[in-house]
Amino acid sequence: MGSGWRVLQLADSGFPTGGFAHSGGLEAAVQQGEVRGGADVRRFVEALLWQAGLGGLPLVNDAWKAPATLPALDARADVFLSNHVAHRASRTQGRAFLDTCARIFPEAVGPVRDAARAAGVKFHHAPVFGAVLCALEVDLEDAQRLFLSLTLRGALSAGVRMGVIGTHESHQLQHAATPLLDTVFARCGALGVEDLAQPAPLWDLLGATHDRLYSRLFLS
């Protein structure tokens, strides 16, 4: 029963994981002129959710089911993320998420962090997320939904802070994305690491230009 409250705590925008320092590639898309308003943001987050479903959930799923395989899954993520910006962001977010959860839930997550450090993992976000949610006894389906929801919320929040969309429009887009969230969840909920795929290569290439932007608000 307590896991339901933990899901709400992890979903809280005040949970200090540093996720809001990342735009998921949206900042680069905006500065490259590919995203100019609400309709473009909607198109972007649709691709981002499929990217999270096909390129993230397989790692979340396998790490939740077998946390001891975290080093192998982390190594797989390290090879899969060929975009250097996404690669760096994944490691940064994964380390921040694990360290934060280990401080807040030391008995449950502390051993996960200790084992990961001993194994020399690079702390990629998706497998770390799955292993931590398993340690916190959060059901797999709740972990999957949380992963997708946080991906969507992070991109929309970035859009608000860049002035591409307003606060109310952001929540309208989040509400409108509910059917897509259900579709991605249904399609990707049973996938494993052998199913990893990159469904949005053009957006991925745009995100890779982040380090060359003249000015940057986000880390990725």
Buried (B, 14 or more C-beta within 10 A) or exposed (E): EEEEEBBEEBBEEEBEBBBBBBBBBBBBBBBBEBBEEBEBBBBBBBBBBBBBBBBBBBBBBBBBEBBEBBBBBBBBBBEBBEBEBBBBBBBBBBBBBBBBBBEBBEEBBBEBBEBBEEEEBBBBBBBBBBBBBBBBEBBBEBBBBBBBBBBBBBBBBBBBBBEBBEEEBBBBBBEEBEEBBEEBBEEBBEBEBEBBBBBBEEBBEBBBBBEEBEEBEBBB
